[in-house]
Amino acid sequence: MEMKPVGMLLLTAIGVIVGLVLLVASAQQTNDLVNTVTLSNSSFTAPAESGSYYFTTYKAISSPVIYNATGDLVPAANYTVTNNVVYNDALAVRVTLGAVNEYANDTWNISGTAQPLGYATDSASRSIVPLIVIFGALAIAVVALAPTLRSGVVDFIKN
């Protein structure tokens, strides 16, 4: 049974539209999956002595540097940064203050390189994700071109 041109055009249009919607949705997620974020003076209020503060938008922070509100460097002996901590059923970064701490309850600014919650920690996943988007775009192109090539439009143009 041969498909009529209008039906083929409609089926192709629906396939391309659905494919583009899915491609855009998946392509938007690749940034958090493959890229780290540079934190620059992200402000938070330090908890009381021996207390903890949780960064719930990141799962890891490497090379953290913390300054207080006046711009003075907070010595690393006054806090501990723990990555990949489960807090409220999600991964987070915990900053725990020491037992005796002159910087408690102050406003702190943290800088460093952070991994967003969706970040893929293994390099294989980070290298494959962009390829999935590229092959998805190629699949949409094939869906759009296949009916055109089958219909003989190319032969018509040659003559």
Beta strands, then each sheet from edge to edge (+ up, - down):
strand 1: 37-45
strand 2: 52-55
strand 3: 58-68
strand 4: 79-87
strand 5: 90-97
strand 6: 107-116
sheet 1: 1+ 6- 3+
sheet 2: 2+ 5- 4+
end
